Each structure stands twice: as C-alpha cells, then as structure tokens.
Amino acid sequence: MRIKNLCAACLVVLGIAATANAQTENEKTVTYPQLFFGLQGGAQTTFTNFNNWKLITPTASFSFGSFFTPVIGARLHFNGLWNKGGYNRAIGDYKYDYKYLTSNLDLMVNLVTLFGKKNYYPLNVYLIGGIGLNYAWDNDDAYDHRDKLLLAYEKNQFSHNARVGAQLDYNINKHFSVNLEVAANSLNDRYNSKLSNKDDWQLTAQIGVAYKFAAKKKKVVVEPEVWETRQDTIWYDDAVFTPKVEDGKATWNVFYKIRESDFEADEQLKAIGEFLKDHRECKVDIKSYADVQTGNPKINMEYSKQRCEKAVKALTDAGVPASSITSSYYGDTVQPFAENDKNRVSIIVATGLKDVNIKTMEKKFRTKEVRYRVK
C-alpha cells in the first residue's frame, strides 16, 4: 500500500510539471551555475542471505545542488524511509523493520554534454558518485532477537555510506525535469544487524522531479564588427638557375700483362659511355705504350701499336663515333709511369662540353591583401 501511495504522489508531481510546461516557454540556453531542488520516490532493498524480494520497501529522497558547468554538478542528497531485514529459522522466517536516513555529497557528471558538441540537450545521463553518513534507528524488532542477531543495536547506528549510480534526466522546460535514478550504496557491515564480514549493499531505484532555478536571459548588445584592408609584404627565397657551359675531362687507364694486347676493360667502356651521354662535342684520345724492361724496342713498338688499334676497335664497337677518336702509340720510347709494369698501358682521355644550370637563391617579395578586424 505504501508503494502504491508513493507512485501516485509521483504521478501527481509529474502532472504538475507537465502543466507548467504548457505555460512556460522552452529555453534551450541556460546560464551556469544553475541551482536545483529535487524530490524522488521509489523502492530499496538491502542485500542479505534472506529473500530480497520480501525485503523491498519504499524509499524517498530530496536533494539540492548546482550544475557549475554543462558537464559538472554537485548535490547534497538525503535518502531514507523504511527498511527491512530478515533471517531464516526452523519455525519460520522472521523479518524485522527499522528506519534509516542517508546524507551524501554527490558529484554529478553529464556524459551527454561531456561527449557531445553542444551545452544543452533535452535528455541527459548523469554518472553519480559520492560519500556521506547513514543513520539507522528504531531497530527494536531486531534487538528483541539479539540471541540470533548478535550485532543488533538497541537505539541507533551511525555508518559510512559510499554511493555510485546513474540518473536519466529529461528536461520538460527550463525549470522542470523528470528523472529515473538507480544507485548502489555501501554501508557498514552492522547496518542490517547481521555479520557478513563485508560491507552491506543497498540498492535504490527512484523516479523524481527536479526544479531548476534557471537564470533569466540577459540582453546582450552586440557591437558591429569593423574590418579594414591592408597590403602586407611577404618576403621569400626564390631559386634562380643560370645556364653555363663547363669543360669536362676524364682519364682512364687500361693495363696489360706481358706480351698481351687484348682490350679487356668493361668498366672503362661503361664509364666512357656515361661521359659521352653527359657531354657534347666529345673527343676521345688514345695513347698506348710498352714497358722498357721487357723485350726490345722493335717488339715493344709492335705491342703498343696492337694495343692502340684494339682499343680503338673496342670503342667504335661500343658506339663511339670513329670521327671523334684520335690515337697514337709510342712503344717504350715514352714511359708515362715511374713503375715499370704500369707502362704496359693504354691511356684514354675524353673531353667535352657540359651544359649545367647554376642554382642561386635570391630574396624576392610579393604583396598580399589582408583583411583584419579593428573591433
């Protein structure tokens, strides 16, 4: 009967709020901090080894607090009414009544505005957490059975209370909102006169209404913006390329073993080809020699001649125009190197012109029209 009366009272309150909605203009902009006062009613049960469905009793709450920002708020919350406990015995179950009042300082975090893009939403979800004190009294029913309930207290009992919960809140208008709140409360082990070697847990579920003291809108005079235009000078570094012709020259040595004249120089041929690609008006000069300490002047002259001719043929076979090649051979009459064995050699010198762009950096500027706000 008590639960039915409490639900009827809540419906009356919600009806009053709905009537106020028809008479009050809906405001979607609120000013913070925003004070509020709330009333709630519902049911609770304290978990024990007894059938908890038989321990459900009505509960009621009132609170007042403030939303400091669209995300953060706090409230002083009072909850209490009747409570029940019970234990099983051989001749039948026994239930006992007592009363309680819990006061809590709760922090409220609005998850909708926390993760949303606006400061106002009609429907909000609050995560609630807080601490406070619990006062229990009128425990005569349990105290009369203290032979079974060894922790039963006679007059009253103070206990800590830690709360965590969630609230679903819907704004009817700028002043009224309705809500549904579920919370779990942790209390002293002796709260229900029974020993479980851990905190007693109480579950509350309530619906309620809140009145919010929304601040009146203030007229804000918005001055017109004043803009001006100016020419800004922007300096920058610019790369400038100047064409230039460079003289290119490269030298390659092809060495031979004693009494050999075959031109085996793949790396040199490849390097010569790369040089010709990078240069124009190229000339290639080949000079061949023999060492003075081997053979005689006549034989050495012949070796140097063979070396020169085979070098010319290798270059023309590789694609070097014959018109760009000059050649000569000296036998052992000239020794280009101080080390004797190095004088069995063909020395190839390539020259040409290379077009390059010389990069330099110059300071330049340009003008840009910029609009800026004066006030």
TORKOL-4160 file (C-alpha; in steps of 0.2 Angstrom, whole numbers, padded with zeros to 4 digits, m for minus):
375
<pt num="1" X="0000" Y="0000" Z="0000"/>
<pt num="2" X="0014" Y="0012" Z="0004"/>
<pt num="3" X="0022" Y="0009" Z="m0013"/>
<pt num="4" X="0006" Y="0012" Z="m0022"/>
<pt num="5" X="0003" Y="0029" Z="m0012"/>
<pt num="6" X="0021" Y="0034" Z="m0016"/>
<pt num="7" X="0019" Y="0031" Z="m0035"/>
<pt num="8" X="0003" Y="0040" Z="m0035"/>
<pt num="9" X="0011" Y="0055" Z="m0027"/>
<pt num="10" X="0025" Y="0055" Z="m0040"/>
<pt num="11" X="0012" Y="0055" Z="m0054"/>
<pt num="12" X="0004" Y="0070" Z="m0047"/>
<pt num="13" X="0021" Y="0079" Z="m0046"/>
<pt num="14" X="0024" Y="0074" Z="m0065"/>
<pt num="15" X="0007" Y="0081" Z="m0069"/>
<pt num="16" X="0010" Y="0097" Z="m0061"/>
<pt num="17" X="0027" Y="0098" Z="m0071"/>
<pt num="18" X="0018" Y="0094" Z="m0087"/>
<pt num="19" X="0005" Y="0108" Z="m0084"/>
<pt num="20" X="0020" Y="0120" Z="m0081"/>
<pt num="21" X="0027" Y="0115" Z="m0097"/>
<pt num="22" X="0012" Y="0122" Z="m0106"/>
<pt num="23" X="0013" Y="0139" Z="m0098"/>
<pt num="24" X="0032" Y="0141" Z="m0098"/>
<pt num="25" X="0042" Y="0145" Z="m0114"/>
<pt num="26" X="0055" Y="0131" Z="m0118"/>
<pt num="27" X="0073" Y="0138" Z="m0116"/>
<pt num="28" X="0087" Y="0129" Z="m0124"/>
<pt num="29" X="0100" Y="0141" Z="m0117"/>
<pt num="30" X="0104" Y="0140" Z="m0098"/>
<pt num="31" X="0116" Y="0151" Z="m0088"/>
<pt num="32" X="0128" Y="0142" Z="m0076"/>
<pt num="33" X="0130" Y="0140" Z="m0061"/>
<pt num="34" X="0112" Y="0133" Z="m0061"/>
<pt num="35" X="0104" Y="0129" Z="m0044"/>
<pt num="36" X="0091" Y="0115" Z="m0042"/>
<pt num="37" X="0080" Y="0106" Z="m0030"/>
<pt num="38" X="0074" Y="0088" Z="m0032"/>
<pt num="39" X="0061" Y="0076" Z="m0025"/>
<pt num="40" X="0062" Y="0057" Z="m0028"/>
<pt num="41" X="0052" Y="0041" Z="m0023"/>
<pt num="42" X="0054" Y="0023" Z="m0026"/>
<pt num="43" X="0060" Y="0007" Z="m0018"/>
<pt num="44" X="0075" Y="0000" Z="m0010"/>
<pt num="45" X="0082" Y="m0017" Z="m0004"/>
<pt num="46" X="0097" Y="m0021" Z="0007"/>
<pt num="47" X="0106" Y="m0037" Z="0001"/>
<pt num="48" X="0107" Y="m0051" Z="0013"/>
<pt num="49" X="0106" Y="m0070" Z="0014"/>
<pt num="50" X="0087" Y="m0068" Z="0015"/>
<pt num="51" X="0075" Y="m0067" Z="0001"/>
<pt num="52" X="0077" Y="m0050" Z="m0005"/>
<pt num="53" X="0061" Y="m0049" Z="m0014"/>
<pt num="54" X="0052" Y="m0049" Z="0003"/>
<pt num="55" X="0063" Y="m0035" Z="0009"/>
<pt num="56" X="0059" Y="m0022" Z="m0004"/>
<pt num="57" X="0052" Y="m0006" Z="0005"/>
<pt num="58" X="0048" Y="0011" Z="m0001"/>
<pt num="59" X="0061" Y="0025" Z="0000"/>
<pt num="60" X="0061" Y="0044" Z="m0004"/>
<pt num="61" X="0074" Y="0057" Z="m0007"/>
<pt num="62" X="0076" Y="0076" Z="m0008"/>
<pt num="63" X="0091" Y="0085" Z="m0014"/>
<pt num="64" X="0098" Y="0102" Z="m0018"/>
<pt num="65" X="0113" Y="0107" Z="m0028"/>
<pt num="66" X="0120" Y="0116" Z="m0043"/>
<pt num="67" X="0127" Y="0112" Z="m0060"/>
<pt num="68" X="0143" Y="0123" Z="m0061"/>
<pt num="69" X="0146" Y="0119" Z="m0080"/>
<pt num="70" X="0136" Y="0110" Z="m0093"/>
<pt num="71" X="0146" Y="0094" Z="m0088"/>
<pt num="72" X="0149" Y="0095" Z="m0069"/>
<pt num="73" X="0137" Y="0097" Z="m0055"/>
<pt num="74" X="0136" Y="0093" Z="m0036"/>
<pt num="75" X="0122" Y="0090" Z="m0024"/>
<pt num="76" X="0118" Y="0086" Z="m0006"/>
<pt num="77" X="0106" Y="0071" Z="m0006"/>
<pt num="78" X="0096" Y="0064" Z="0008"/>
<pt num="79" X="0088" Y="0047" Z="0006"/>
<pt num="80" X="0078" Y="0037" Z="0019"/>
<pt num="81" X="0062" Y="0029" Z="0025"/>
<pt num="82" X="0058" Y="0011" Z="0030"/>
<pt num="83" X="0070" Y="m0004" Z="0028"/>
<pt num="84" X="0068" Y="m0022" Z="0032"/>
<pt num="85" X="0080" Y="m0037" Z="0037"/>
<pt num="86" X="0077" Y="m0055" Z="0039"/>
<pt num="87" X="0084" Y="m0072" Z="0044"/>
<pt num="88" X="0078" Y="m0090" Z="0042"/>
<pt num="89" X="0074" Y="m0100" Z="0057"/>
<pt num="90" X="0067" Y="m0118" Z="0059"/>
<pt num="91" X="0050" Y="m0112" Z="0065"/>
<pt num="92" X="0048" Y="m0100" Z="0051"/>
<pt num="93" X="0056" Y="m0084" Z="0043"/>
<pt num="94" X="0057" Y="m0069" Z="0053"/>
<pt num="95" X="0058" Y="m0051" Z="0046"/>
<pt num="96" X="0061" Y="m0035" Z="0056"/>
<pt num="97" X="0059" Y="m0017" Z="0052"/>
<pt num="98" X="0070" Y="m0002" Z="0055"/>
<pt num="99" X="0072" Y="0015" Z="0049"/>
<pt num="100" X="0086" Y="0025" Z="0041"/>
<pt num="101" X="0092" Y="0041" Z="0034"/>
<pt num="102" X="0107" Y="0043" Z="0022"/>
<pt num="103" X="0115" Y="0060" Z="0018"/>
<pt num="104" X="0128" Y="0061" Z="0004"/>
<pt num="105" X="0138" Y="0074" Z="m0005"/>
<pt num="106" X="0137" Y="0068" Z="m0023"/>
<pt num="107" X="0147" Y="0073" Z="m0039"/>
<pt num="108" X="0137" Y="0073" Z="m0055"/>
<pt num="109" X="0145" Y="0071" Z="m0072"/>
<pt num="110" X="0134" Y="0074" Z="m0088"/>
<pt num="111" X="0140" Y="0061" Z="m0100"/>
<pt num="112" X="0129" Y="0068" Z="m0114"/>
<pt num="113" X="0137" Y="0086" Z="m0114"/>
<pt num="114" X="0154" Y="0078" Z="m0110"/>
<pt num="115" X="0155" Y="0069" Z="m0126"/>
<pt num="116" X="0143" Y="0080" Z="m0136"/>
<pt num="117" X="0146" Y="0096" Z="m0146"/>
<pt num="118" X="0133" Y="0107" Z="m0138"/>
<pt num="119" X="0130" Y="0113" Z="m0120"/>
<pt num="120" X="0111" Y="0109" Z="m0120"/>
<pt num="121" X="0102" Y="0093" Z="m0123"/>
<pt num="122" X="0084" Y="0089" Z="m0118"/>
<pt num="123" X="0089" Y="0071" Z="m0112"/>
<pt num="124" X="0104" Y="0069" Z="m0101"/>
<pt num="125" X="0113" Y="0055" Z="m0092"/>
<pt num="126" X="0122" Y="0058" Z="m0076"/>
<pt num="127" X="0136" Y="0047" Z="m0068"/>
<pt num="128" X="0134" Y="0049" Z="m0049"/>
<pt num="129" X="0147" Y="0046" Z="m0036"/>
<pt num="130" X="0148" Y="0052" Z="m0018"/>
<pt num="131" X="0151" Y="0049" Z="0001"/>
<pt num="132" X="0142" Y="0053" Z="0016"/>
<pt num="133" X="0134" Y="0046" Z="0033"/>
<pt num="134" X="0120" Y="0034" Z="0036"/>
<pt num="135" X="0109" Y="0035" Z="0052"/>
<pt num="136" X="0098" Y="0020" Z="0057"/>
<pt num="137" X="0086" Y="0019" Z="0071"/>
<pt num="138" X="0070" Y="0011" Z="0078"/>
<pt num="139" X="0078" Y="m0007" Z="0077"/>
<pt num="140" X="0068" Y="m0014" Z="0091"/>
<pt num="141" X="0062" Y="m0029" Z="0081"/>
<pt num="142" X="0080" Y="m0035" Z="0078"/>
<pt num="143" X="0085" Y="m0031" Z="0095"/>
<pt num="144" X="0072" Y="m0042" Z="0103"/>
<pt num="145" X="0080" Y="m0056" Z="0093"/>
<pt num="146" X="0098" Y="m0052" Z="0098"/>
<pt num="147" X="0101" Y="m0070" Z="0103"/>
<pt num="148" X="0101" Y="m0074" Z="0084"/>
<pt num="149" X="0106" Y="m0057" Z="0078"/>
<pt num="150" X="0122" Y="m0054" Z="0089"/>
<pt num="151" X="0125" Y="m0037" Z="0081"/>
<pt num="152" X="0108" Y="m0030" Z="0083"/>
<pt num="153" X="0109" Y="m0012" Z="0091"/>
<pt num="154" X="0096" Y="m0006" Z="0103"/>
<pt num="155" X="0094" Y="0013" Z="0099"/>
<pt num="156" X="0103" Y="0019" Z="0084"/>
<pt num="157" X="0118" Y="0016" Z="0072"/>
<pt num="158" X="0129" Y="0028" Z="0063"/>
<pt num="159" X="0138" Y="0021" Z="0047"/>
<pt num="160" X="0148" Y="0027" Z="0032"/>
<pt num="161" X="0139" Y="0027" Z="0015"/>
<pt num="162" X="0148" Y="0027" Z="m0002"/>
<pt num="163" X="0137" Y="0028" Z="m0017"/>
<pt num="164" X="0139" Y="0025" Z="m0036"/>
<pt num="165" X="0124" Y="0027" Z="m0048"/>
<pt num="166" X="0117" Y="0034" Z="m0064"/>
<pt num="167" X="0102" Y="0045" Z="m0067"/>
<pt num="168" X="0092" Y="0048" Z="m0083"/>
<pt num="169" X="0085" Y="0065" Z="m0084"/>
<pt num="170" X="0073" Y="0074" Z="m0096"/>
<pt num="171" X="0071" Y="0092" Z="m0097"/>
<pt num="172" X="0052" Y="0096" Z="m0098"/>
<pt num="173" X="0056" Y="0115" Z="m0099"/>
<pt num="174" X="0069" Y="0127" Z="m0092"/>
<pt num="175" X="0063" Y="0124" Z="m0074"/>
<pt num="176" X="0057" Y="0107" Z="m0073"/>
<pt num="177" X="0064" Y="0090" Z="m0077"/>
<pt num="178" X="0059" Y="0072" Z="m0073"/>
<pt num="179" X="0072" Y="0058" Z="m0069"/>
<pt num="180" X="0075" Y="0040" Z="m0066"/>
<pt num="181" X="0089" Y="0035" Z="m0054"/>
<pt num="182" X="0097" Y="0019" Z="m0049"/>
<pt num="183" X="0111" Y="0019" Z="m0036"/>
<pt num="184" X="0121" Y="0006" Z="m0026"/>
<pt num="185" X="0126" Y="0011" Z="m0008"/>
<pt num="186" X="0140" Y="0003" Z="0003"/>
<pt num="187" X="0136" Y="0003" Z="0021"/>
<pt num="188" X="0144" Y="m0004" Z="0037"/>
<pt num="189" X="0143" Y="m0022" Z="0040"/>
<pt num="190" X="0132" Y="m0020" Z="0056"/>
<pt num="191" X="0119" Y="m0009" Z="0047"/>
<pt num="192" X="0107" Y="m0023" Z="0045"/>
<pt num="193" X="0111" Y="m0031" Z="0062"/>
<pt num="194" X="0120" Y="m0046" Z="0053"/>
<pt num="195" X="0138" Y="m0051" Z="0051"/>
<pt num="196" X="0144" Y="m0055" Z="0034"/>
<pt num="197" X="0162" Y="m0049" Z="0036"/>
<pt num="198" X="0160" Y="m0036" Z="0021"/>
<pt num="199" X="0150" Y="m0020" Z="0019"/>
<pt num="200" X="0131" Y="m0021" Z="0017"/>
<pt num="201" X="0125" Y="m0016" Z="0000"/>
<pt num="202" X="0109" Y="m0007" Z="m0003"/>
<pt num="203" X="0101" Y="m0004" Z="m0020"/>
<pt num="204" X="0089" Y="0010" Z="m0023"/>
<pt num="205" X="0078" Y="0014" Z="m0038"/>
<pt num="206" X="0068" Y="0030" Z="m0039"/>
<pt num="207" X="0059" Y="0042" Z="m0051"/>
<pt num="208" X="0058" Y="0060" Z="m0047"/>
<pt num="209" X="0056" Y="0078" Z="m0052"/>
<pt num="210" X="0068" Y="0092" Z="m0051"/>
<pt num="211" X="0065" Y="0111" Z="m0051"/>
<pt num="212" X="0080" Y="0121" Z="m0059"/>
<pt num="213" X="0082" Y="0139" Z="m0055"/>
<pt num="214" X="0086" Y="0144" Z="m0072"/>
<pt num="215" X="0094" Y="0162" Z="m0073"/>
<pt num="216" X="0084" Y="0175" Z="m0083"/>
<pt num="217" X="0091" Y="0179" Z="m0101"/>
<pt num="218" X="0101" Y="0195" Z="m0101"/>
<pt num="219" X="0100" Y="0206" Z="m0116"/>
<pt num="220" X="0117" Y="0207" Z="m0124"/>
<pt num="221" X="0122" Y="0222" Z="m0135"/>
<pt num="222" X="0132" Y="0216" Z="m0150"/>
<pt num="223" X="0143" Y="0229" Z="m0157"/>
<pt num="224" X="0145" Y="0228" Z="m0176"/>
<pt num="225" X="0162" Y="0222" Z="m0182"/>
<pt num="226" X="0174" Y="0234" Z="m0190"/>
<pt num="227" X="0186" Y="0227" Z="m0203"/>
<pt num="228" X="0200" Y="0236" Z="m0213"/>
<pt num="229" X="0211" Y="0230" Z="m0228"/>
<pt num="230" X="0229" Y="0232" Z="m0229"/>
<pt num="231" X="0243" Y="0227" Z="m0241"/>
<pt num="232" X="0256" Y="0216" Z="m0232"/>
<pt num="233" X="0273" Y="0212" Z="m0240"/>
<pt num="234" X="0279" Y="0194" Z="m0239"/>
<pt num="235" X="0297" Y="0190" Z="m0242"/>
<pt num="236" X="0303" Y="0173" Z="m0248"/>
<pt num="237" X="0318" Y="0164" Z="m0256"/>
<pt num="238" X="0317" Y="0160" Z="m0274"/>
<pt num="239" X="0329" Y="0148" Z="m0284"/>
<pt num="240" X="0336" Y="0156" Z="m0299"/>
<pt num="241" X="0345" Y="0144" Z="m0312"/>
<pt num="242" X="0359" Y="0152" Z="m0323"/>
<pt num="243" X="0364" Y="0141" Z="m0338"/>
<pt num="244" X="0383" Y="0138" Z="m0340"/>
<pt num="245" X="0395" Y="0128" Z="m0351"/>
<pt num="246" X="0408" Y="0118" Z="m0342"/>
<pt num="247" X="0423" Y="0109" Z="m0349"/>
<pt num="248" X="0423" Y="0091" Z="m0345"/>
<pt num="249" X="0438" Y="0079" Z="m0345"/>
<pt num="250" X="0440" Y="0061" Z="m0339"/>
<pt num="251" X="0455" Y="0049" Z="m0340"/>
<pt num="252" X="0455" Y="0030" Z="m0339"/>
<pt num="253" X="0470" Y="0018" Z="m0339"/>
<pt num="254" X="0469" Y="0001" Z="m0346"/>
<pt num="255" X="0484" Y="m0010" Z="m0341"/>
<pt num="256" X="0491" Y="m0026" Z="m0349"/>
<pt num="257" X="0501" Y="m0041" Z="m0344"/>
<pt num="258" X="0517" Y="m0045" Z="m0353"/>
<pt num="259" X="0516" Y="m0049" Z="m0371"/>
<pt num="260" X="0497" Y="m0046" Z="m0371"/>
<pt num="261" X="0487" Y="m0033" Z="m0381"/>
<pt num="262" X="0469" Y="m0038" Z="m0380"/>
<pt num="263" X="0457" Y="m0024" Z="m0373"/>
<pt num="264" X="0448" Y="m0031" Z="m0358"/>
<pt num="265" X="0441" Y="m0016" Z="m0350"/>
<pt num="266" X="0422" Y="m0017" Z="m0347"/>
<pt num="267" X="0421" Y="m0005" Z="m0333"/>
<pt num="268" X="0431" Y="0008" Z="m0343"/>
<pt num="269" X="0420" Y="0006" Z="m0358"/>
<pt num="270" X="0404" Y="0009" Z="m0347"/>
<pt num="271" X="0412" Y="0024" Z="m0339"/>
<pt num="272" X="0416" Y="0032" Z="m0356"/>
<pt num="273" X="0399" Y="0029" Z="m0362"/>
<pt num="274" X="0391" Y="0038" Z="m0347"/>
<pt num="275" X="0403" Y="0053" Z="m0351"/>
<pt num="276" X="0398" Y="0054" Z="m0369"/>
<pt num="277" X="0380" Y="0055" Z="m0364"/>
<pt num="278" X="0383" Y="0069" Z="m0352"/>
<pt num="279" X="0394" Y="0079" Z="m0363"/>
<pt num="280" X="0393" Y="0086" Z="m0381"/>
<pt num="281" X="0407" Y="0089" Z="m0394"/>
<pt num="282" X="0417" Y="0075" Z="m0386"/>
<pt num="283" X="0434" Y="0070" Z="m0392"/>
<pt num="284" X="0442" Y="0054" Z="m0386"/>
<pt num="285" X="0461" Y="0052" Z="m0387"/>
<pt num="286" X="0470" Y="0035" Z="m0385"/>
<pt num="287" X="0489" Y="0033" Z="m0382"/>
<pt num="288" X="0497" Y="0016" Z="m0380"/>
<pt num="289" X="0514" Y="0011" Z="m0373"/>
<pt num="290" X="0525" Y="m0004" Z="m0368"/>
<pt num="291" X="0537" Y="m0006" Z="m0354"/>
<pt num="292" X="0556" Y="m0003" Z="m0357"/>
<pt num="293" X="0562" Y="m0018" Z="m0347"/>
<pt num="294" X="0553" Y="m0031" Z="m0357"/>
<pt num="295" X="0558" Y="m0036" Z="m0375"/>
<pt num="296" X="0567" Y="m0024" Z="m0387"/>
<pt num="297" X="0562" Y="m0008" Z="m0395"/>
<pt num="298" X="0555" Y="m0016" Z="m0411"/>
<pt num="299" X="0544" Y="m0028" Z="m0402"/>
<pt num="300" X="0538" Y="m0015" Z="m0389"/>
<pt num="301" X="0533" Y="m0004" Z="m0403"/>
<pt num="302" X="0523" Y="m0018" Z="m0411"/>
<pt num="303" X="0514" Y="m0021" Z="m0394"/>
<pt num="304" X="0510" Y="m0003" Z="m0392"/>
<pt num="305" X="0503" Y="m0002" Z="m0409"/>
<pt num="306" X="0492" Y="m0018" Z="m0407"/>
<pt num="307" X="0486" Y="m0011" Z="m0390"/>
<pt num="308" X="0481" Y="0006" Z="m0398"/>
<pt num="309" X="0472" Y="m0002" Z="m0413"/>
<pt num="310" X="0462" Y="m0014" Z="m0402"/>
<pt num="311" X="0457" Y="0000" Z="m0390"/>
<pt num="312" X="0451" Y="0010" Z="m0405"/>
<pt num="313" X="0441" Y="m0005" Z="m0411"/>
<pt num="314" X="0433" Y="m0008" Z="m0394"/>
<pt num="315" X="0427" Y="0010" Z="m0393"/>
<pt num="316" X="0420" Y="0010" Z="m0410"/>
<pt num="317" X="0411" Y="m0007" Z="m0407"/>
<pt num="318" X="0404" Y="0001" Z="m0391"/>
<pt num="319" X="0396" Y="0015" Z="m0401"/>
<pt num="320" X="0409" Y="0029" Z="m0400"/>
<pt num="321" X="0410" Y="0038" Z="m0417"/>
<pt num="322" X="0426" Y="0035" Z="m0426"/>
<pt num="323" X="0427" Y="0053" Z="m0431"/>
<pt num="324" X="0429" Y="0058" Z="m0413"/>
<pt num="325" X="0443" Y="0046" Z="m0409"/>
<pt num="326" X="0462" Y="0050" Z="m0411"/>
<pt num="327" X="0476" Y="0038" Z="m0407"/>
<pt num="328" X="0494" Y="0036" Z="m0406"/>
<pt num="329" X="0507" Y="0023" Z="m0399"/>
<pt num="330" X="0525" Y="0025" Z="m0393"/>
<pt num="331" X="0532" Y="0008" Z="m0389"/>
<pt num="332" X="0545" Y="0010" Z="m0375"/>
<pt num="333" X="0551" Y="0027" Z="m0381"/>
<pt num="334" X="0540" Y="0036" Z="m0368"/>
<pt num="335" X="0537" Y="0029" Z="m0350"/>
<pt num="336" X="0522" Y="0038" Z="m0343"/>
<pt num="337" X="0524" Y="0030" Z="m0326"/>
<pt num="338" X="0538" Y="0028" Z="m0314"/>
<pt num="339" X="0534" Y="0010" Z="m0310"/>
<pt num="340" X="0539" Y="m0001" Z="m0325"/>
<pt num="341" X="0525" Y="m0013" Z="m0325"/>
<pt num="342" X="0512" Y="0001" Z="m0326"/>
<pt num="343" X="0519" Y="0006" Z="m0343"/>
<pt num="344" X="0511" Y="m0008" Z="m0352"/>
<pt num="345" X="0496" Y="0003" Z="m0354"/>
<pt num="346" X="0483" Y="0012" Z="m0365"/>
<pt num="347" X="0478" Y="0029" Z="m0358"/>
<pt num="348" X="0461" Y="0036" Z="m0364"/>
<pt num="349" X="0457" Y="0054" Z="m0361"/>
<pt num="350" X="0439" Y="0060" Z="m0365"/>
<pt num="351" X="0435" Y="0079" Z="m0366"/>
<pt num="352" X="0418" Y="0088" Z="m0370"/>
<pt num="353" X="0407" Y="0102" Z="m0365"/>
<pt num="354" X="0393" Y="0100" Z="m0352"/>
<pt num="355" X="0378" Y="0111" Z="m0351"/>
<pt num="356" X="0374" Y="0115" Z="m0332"/>
<pt num="357" X="0362" Y="0126" Z="m0323"/>
<pt num="358" X="0370" Y="0135" Z="m0308"/>
<pt num="359" X="0357" Y="0137" Z="m0294"/>
<pt num="360" X="0357" Y="0153" Z="m0284"/>
<pt num="361" X="0344" Y="0159" Z="m0271"/>
<pt num="362" X="0338" Y="0177" Z="m0272"/>
<pt num="363" X="0327" Y="0187" Z="m0260"/>
<pt num="364" X="0310" Y="0192" Z="m0268"/>
<pt num="365" X="0294" Y="0199" Z="m0261"/>
<pt num="366" X="0276" Y="0199" Z="m0266"/>
<pt num="367" X="0261" Y="0209" Z="m0259"/>
<pt num="368" X="0245" Y="0202" Z="m0251"/>
<pt num="369" X="0229" Y="0210" Z="m0247"/>
<pt num="370" X="0224" Y="0206" Z="m0229"/>
<pt num="371" X="0208" Y="0209" Z="m0220"/>
<pt num="372" X="0209" Y="0212" Z="m0201"/>
<pt num="373" X="0197" Y="0216" Z="m0188"/>
<pt num="374" X="0198" Y="0233" Z="m0180"/>
<pt num="375" X="0185" Y="0230" Z="m0166"/>
